């Protein structure tokens, strides 16, 4: 008789193709010596997840979704150094990337530009599951009193830290953030910590403008209203903004960002745009105004800084909603509607996502 499989089984949300997300069950695999097993508690639902489901962002068929992950360590590999590795019971956040380590960029300390990088929740199994296995080196220990859903925001916070590094914000200069979703709001909060003033946020949705004001923006405008746009430029003495971010990912937004930058200004493309979206840029405009166009992708070596900054960002000001693994359709719909600031999948239940361990 065949030996029965006595391994623990767990459920996970797997992407099987555009519009095809299934709640599957499978046996948990054994750990490699350098890995840890997590019990995910809070996993952010973001625009990337929506694009994957819609088929507009490439993902590996069969992959478990979820790259904004906070969970509890429940098992550690036999080869880990107890002095440095996460321990059973630790609350951790996951830096969700694997790099080739051998290409030109990896060897130059620019892993985030690795052409062979693979993302957890995109190419490798992510956190929308009852169990997740990752290398211990990408599991960052959080203070034990951290609220799990706040811990799950370390990934977008780390991306925003890289963005403001790229933008080179200087204390006392004005900052304009076009797009006030959760990431745009975090950019405003980071701008506040860095001393930018004034900080102006722009979004077409009133609720998102309110979020930006709660998170540190001095003014929030509707970018479709010419009078509000002119008033925002007047805050700079009519010069325009030295630092501008497209936090939407749109050709139209990028084009507007360029018009609102002052001479010598920097414009950062942060939002994830469609690969087919094309912006119209006047080369003479870049030349005559000596503008700098920048890009920012993921979070190279900024995850630990995100952990350190969590208590200072006031992320508890975000409104939240939590959905179980069996409610992914509802979670995705809520993310698209924007009824709340941030939507999470809570594999262990909403209470476990909302409350720190006692």
C-alpha positions as CSV (number, residue, x, y, z in Angstrom):
1,X,0.0,0.0,0.0
2,X,1.3,3.5,-0.7
3,X,2.4,5.5,2.3
4,X,-0.3,8.2,3.1
5,X,0.7,11.8,2.9
6,X,0.6,13.1,6.4
7,X,2.0,16.6,5.7
8,X,0.0,19.6,6.9
9,X,-2.2,21.0,4.2
10,X,-3.0,24.7,3.8
11,X,-5.1,26.9,1.5
12,X,-3.9,29.6,-0.8
13,X,-5.1,32.0,-3.5
14,X,-3.6,31.0,-6.8
15,X,-3.6,32.9,-10.1
16,X,-4.4,30.5,-12.9
17,X,-4.9,33.1,-15.6
18,X,-6.6,36.4,-16.2
19,X,-9.9,36.5,-14.2
20,X,-9.2,33.0,-12.8
21,X,-8.2,33.0,-9.1
22,X,-8.8,29.9,-7.2
23,X,-8.7,29.0,-3.5
24,X,-6.5,25.8,-3.7
25,X,-5.3,23.4,-1.0
26,X,-2.0,21.6,-1.0
27,X,0.4,19.9,1.3
28,X,3.1,22.1,2.9
29,X,6.6,21.4,1.6
30,X,9.6,20.9,3.9
31,X,11.9,23.8,4.6
32,X,15.3,24.2,3.1
33,X,18.0,24.9,5.7
34,X,18.0,28.7,5.0
35,X,14.2,29.2,4.9
36,X,11.5,30.1,7.4
37,X,7.8,29.3,7.3
38,X,5.3,32.1,8.1
39,X,1.7,32.2,9.0
40,X,0.6,35.3,7.0
41,X,-1.6,37.6,9.1
42,X,-2.1,40.6,6.7
43,X,-1.5,40.9,3.0
44,X,-2.1,44.2,1.2
45,X,-4.2,44.2,-2.0
46,X,-2.7,46.7,-4.4
47,X,-2.9,47.9,-8.0
48,X,-0.4,45.3,-9.1
49,X,-2.7,42.5,-7.9
50,X,-5.6,44.1,-9.8
51,X,-3.5,44.3,-13.0
52,X,-2.4,40.7,-12.6
53,X,-6.0,39.5,-12.3
54,X,-7.0,41.7,-15.3
55,X,-4.2,40.3,-17.4
56,X,-2.4,43.6,-17.9
57,X,0.6,42.7,-15.6
58,X,2.5,39.4,-16.4
59,X,2.5,36.8,-13.6
60,X,3.4,33.1,-13.4
61,X,0.3,30.9,-13.9
62,X,-0.3,28.9,-10.7
63,X,1.5,31.5,-8.4
64,X,0.1,32.4,-5.0
65,X,-0.7,36.1,-5.0
66,X,0.3,38.7,-2.4
67,X,3.6,40.7,-2.1
68,X,2.8,43.1,0.8
69,X,3.1,40.5,3.6
70,X,3.3,40.5,7.4
71,X,3.2,37.2,9.2
72,X,4.3,35.2,12.2
73,X,7.3,32.8,12.0
74,X,6.1,29.2,12.8
75,X,9.1,27.2,11.7
76,X,12.8,27.8,10.9
77,X,15.2,25.9,8.7
78,X,17.8,23.7,10.4
79,X,20.8,25.6,9.0
80,X,20.0,29.1,10.3
81,X,22.2,30.9,12.8
82,X,19.9,31.6,15.7
83,X,21.8,34.8,16.6
84,X,20.8,36.5,13.3
85,X,17.9,34.7,11.8
86,X,14.2,35.2,12.6
87,X,12.9,32.9,15.4
88,X,9.7,31.1,15.9
89,X,7.1,33.6,17.2
90,X,8.7,36.6,15.6
91,X,6.5,39.0,13.6
92,X,8.1,39.7,10.2
93,X,7.6,41.6,7.1
94,X,8.8,40.2,3.7
95,X,11.0,41.9,1.1
96,X,9.4,40.1,-1.8
97,X,12.1,39.7,-4.4
98,X,14.7,37.1,-5.5
99,X,17.6,38.2,-7.7
100,X,20.0,36.3,-9.9
101,X,23.1,37.7,-7.9
102,X,25.3,37.2,-11.0
103,X,24.4,39.8,-13.6
104,X,26.0,43.2,-14.2
105,X,23.5,45.0,-12.0
106,X,23.5,42.6,-9.1
107,X,27.3,42.6,-9.0
108,X,27.2,46.5,-9.0
109,X,24.9,46.7,-6.0
110,X,21.9,47.4,-8.1
111,X,19.9,44.2,-7.6
112,X,16.6,46.0,-8.2
113,X,17.6,46.4,-11.8
114,X,18.4,42.7,-12.3
115,X,16.8,41.5,-15.5
116,X,16.2,38.1,-13.9
117,X,14.6,39.3,-10.7
118,X,11.5,37.4,-9.6
119,X,8.8,38.7,-7.3
120,X,7.0,36.9,-4.6
121,X,3.3,37.1,-5.4
122,X,4.1,37.5,-9.1
123,X,6.5,34.8,-10.1
124,X,7.1,33.1,-6.8
125,X,4.4,32.0,-4.2
126,X,3.3,35.0,-2.2
127,X,1.4,35.6,1.1
128,X,-2.3,35.2,0.3
129,X,-2.1,31.8,2.0
130,X,-2.3,30.1,5.3
131,X,1.4,29.3,5.0
132,X,4.3,31.0,3.2
133,X,7.9,29.9,2.8
134,X,10.7,32.4,2.2
135,X,14.5,32.6,2.6
136,X,15.2,33.9,6.1
137,X,17.3,36.8,4.7
138,X,14.2,38.5,3.2
139,X,12.1,38.2,6.5
140,X,12.7,41.4,8.5
141,X,11.7,41.2,12.2
142,X,9.3,43.8,13.4
143,X,8.8,45.2,16.9
144,X,6.5,42.8,18.7
145,X,3.8,45.5,19.3
146,X,3.5,46.2,15.6
147,X,-0.1,45.9,14.2
148,X,0.2,43.3,11.5
149,X,-1.6,45.3,8.8
150,X,0.8,48.2,9.4
151,X,3.7,45.8,9.2
152,X,2.4,44.6,5.8
153,X,2.9,48.2,4.5
154,X,6.6,47.9,4.9
155,X,6.9,46.9,1.2
156,X,5.2,50.0,-0.2
157,X,6.9,52.2,2.3
158,X,10.3,50.8,1.3
159,X,9.4,51.6,-2.4
160,X,8.5,55.1,-1.4
161,X,11.8,55.5,0.5
162,X,13.7,54.6,-2.7
163,X,11.5,57.1,-4.6
164,X,12.3,60.1,-2.3
165,X,16.0,59.0,-2.3
166,X,15.9,59.2,-6.1
167,X,14.1,62.5,-6.0
168,X,16.6,64.0,-3.6
169,X,14.1,66.0,-1.6
170,X,15.7,68.9,0.3
171,X,14.3,70.4,3.5
172,X,12.4,73.6,2.8
173,X,11.6,73.0,-0.9
174,X,8.1,72.4,-2.3
175,X,6.9,68.9,-3.2
176,X,4.0,68.0,-5.5
177,X,2.6,64.5,-5.5
178,X,0.2,63.7,-8.3
179,X,-1.9,60.8,-7.1
180,X,-3.0,60.2,-3.5
181,X,-3.6,56.6,-3.2
182,X,-1.9,54.8,-0.3
183,X,1.6,55.1,-1.9
184,X,1.0,58.8,-2.8
185,X,-0.1,59.4,0.8
186,X,3.1,57.7,2.1
187,X,5.2,59.9,-0.2
188,X,3.5,62.9,1.4
189,X,4.3,61.6,4.9
190,X,7.9,61.0,4.0
191,X,8.1,64.5,2.5
192,X,6.9,65.8,5.8
193,X,9.6,64.0,7.7
194,X,12.2,65.2,5.3
195,X,11.1,68.9,5.7
196,X,9.5,69.6,2.3
197,X,7.2,72.6,2.4
198,X,4.7,73.1,1.1
199,X,3.5,69.6,0.3
200,X,0.8,69.6,-2.3
201,X,-1.2,66.5,-3.3
202,X,-3.4,66.1,-6.3
203,X,-6.1,63.5,-6.9
204,X,-9.4,63.4,-8.8
205,X,-11.1,61.6,-5.9
206,X,-12.2,63.6,-2.9
207,X,-11.6,60.7,-0.5
208,X,-8.0,60.4,-1.7
209,X,-7.4,64.1,-1.3
210,X,-8.7,63.8,2.3
211,X,-6.2,60.9,2.9
212,X,-3.3,63.0,1.6
213,X,-4.2,65.8,4.1
214,X,-4.4,63.3,6.9
215,X,-1.0,61.9,6.0
216,X,0.9,65.2,5.9
217,X,0.0,67.2,2.8
218,X,-0.6,70.9,3.3
219,X,-2.9,71.3,0.4
220,X,-4.8,68.8,-1.7
221,X,-6.2,69.8,-5.2
222,X,-8.2,68.3,-8.0
223,X,-5.8,68.3,-10.9
224,X,-8.7,68.6,-13.4
225,X,-9.6,72.0,-12.0
226,X,-7.5,74.8,-13.7
227,X,-8.2,77.2,-10.9
228,X,-7.0,74.8,-8.3
229,X,-3.9,74.0,-10.4
230,X,-3.1,77.7,-10.7
231,X,-3.5,78.2,-7.0
232,X,-1.1,75.4,-6.4
233,X,1.5,77.0,-8.6
234,X,0.9,80.3,-6.9
235,X,2.1,78.6,-3.6
236,X,5.6,78.5,-5.2
237,X,5.5,82.2,-6.2
238,X,4.5,81.1,-9.7
239,X,7.8,79.3,-10.3
240,X,6.5,75.7,-10.2
241,X,7.7,72.8,-8.2
242,X,11.3,71.7,-7.7
243,X,10.2,68.1,-6.9
244,X,7.2,66.5,-8.7
245,X,6.0,62.8,-8.5
246,X,3.7,60.9,-10.8
247,X,2.3,58.5,-8.2
248,X,-0.4,57.3,-10.6
249,X,1.5,55.8,-13.6
250,X,-0.1,57.6,-16.5
251,X,1.1,59.4,-19.6
252,X,-1.4,62.2,-19.0
253,X,-0.2,62.6,-15.4
254,X,3.5,62.6,-16.4
255,X,2.8,65.3,-19.0
256,X,1.1,67.4,-16.4
257,X,4.0,66.8,-13.9
258,X,6.4,68.2,-16.5
259,X,4.4,71.4,-17.0
260,X,4.2,71.9,-13.2
261,X,8.0,71.5,-12.6
262,X,10.0,74.7,-12.2
263,X,13.2,75.4,-14.1
264,X,15.8,73.0,-12.9
265,X,13.2,70.8,-11.3
266,X,13.1,67.0,-11.0
267,X,10.2,64.8,-12.1
268,X,9.9,61.3,-10.8
269,X,7.9,58.5,-12.5
270,X,6.8,56.3,-9.5
271,X,3.4,54.8,-10.5
272,X,3.2,51.6,-12.5
273,X,2.0,52.6,-16.0
274,X,0.8,50.3,-18.8
275,X,3.7,49.2,-21.0
276,X,1.8,50.5,-23.9
277,X,1.2,54.0,-22.5
278,X,3.2,56.7,-24.3
279,X,3.7,60.3,-23.1
280,X,4.3,63.3,-25.4
281,X,7.4,65.2,-24.1
282,X,8.9,68.3,-25.8
283,X,12.7,67.8,-25.9
284,X,13.1,71.6,-26.0
285,X,11.2,71.9,-22.8
286,X,13.7,69.5,-21.1
287,X,16.6,71.4,-22.6
288,X,15.5,75.0,-22.0
289,X,14.2,74.4,-18.4
290,X,17.0,71.9,-17.6
291,X,14.6,69.4,-16.2
292,X,15.6,66.0,-14.8
293,X,13.3,63.0,-15.5
294,X,13.8,60.1,-13.1
295,X,12.3,56.6,-12.6
296,X,12.0,54.6,-9.4
297,X,11.4,50.8,-9.2
298,X,10.8,48.7,-6.1
299,X,12.9,48.9,-3.0
300,X,16.7,48.3,-3.2
301,X,18.1,48.0,0.3
302,X,15.4,50.1,1.9
303,X,13.2,47.5,3.6
304,X,15.1,47.8,6.9
305,X,14.7,51.6,6.8
306,X,11.0,51.1,6.3
307,X,10.8,49.0,9.4
308,X,12.6,51.8,11.3
309,X,10.2,54.5,10.0
310,X,6.9,52.7,10.5
311,X,6.3,54.3,14.0
312,X,6.8,57.8,12.6
313,X,4.6,57.7,9.5
314,X,1.2,57.6,11.2
315,X,-0.1,54.8,9.0
316,X,-2.8,54.1,11.5
317,X,-4.6,57.1,10.0
318,X,-5.5,55.0,7.0
319,X,-8.9,53.5,6.9
320,X,-8.9,49.7,6.3
321,X,-10.9,46.7,5.3
322,X,-10.1,43.0,5.8
323,X,-11.3,40.0,3.8
324,X,-10.7,36.3,4.2
325,X,-9.1,34.1,1.6
326,X,-12.5,33.0,0.4
327,X,-13.5,36.7,-0.1
328,X,-10.8,37.7,-2.7
329,X,-13.4,38.9,-5.2
330,X,-14.9,41.2,-2.6
331,X,-11.4,42.4,-1.6
332,X,-10.5,43.2,-5.2
333,X,-13.7,45.0,-5.8
334,X,-13.2,47.1,-2.7
335,X,-9.6,48.0,-3.8
336,X,-11.0,49.1,-7.2
337,X,-13.8,51.2,-5.6
338,X,-11.5,52.9,-3.2
339,X,-14.1,52.9,-0.4
340,X,-11.4,52.6,2.1
341,X,-7.7,53.7,2.0
342,X,-6.2,50.2,2.1
343,X,-7.7,46.7,1.6
344,X,-6.1,43.6,3.0
345,X,-6.5,39.8,2.7
346,X,-6.4,38.4,6.3
347,X,-5.6,34.6,6.0
348,X,-5.9,34.1,9.7
349,X,-8.9,36.3,10.2
350,X,-9.5,40.1,10.6
351,X,-8.8,40.1,14.3
352,X,-5.3,38.6,13.8
353,X,-4.6,41.3,11.2
354,X,-5.8,44.2,13.3
355,X,-4.3,43.6,16.7
356,X,-0.7,43.2,17.9
357,X,0.2,40.1,19.7
358,X,-0.3,40.2,23.5
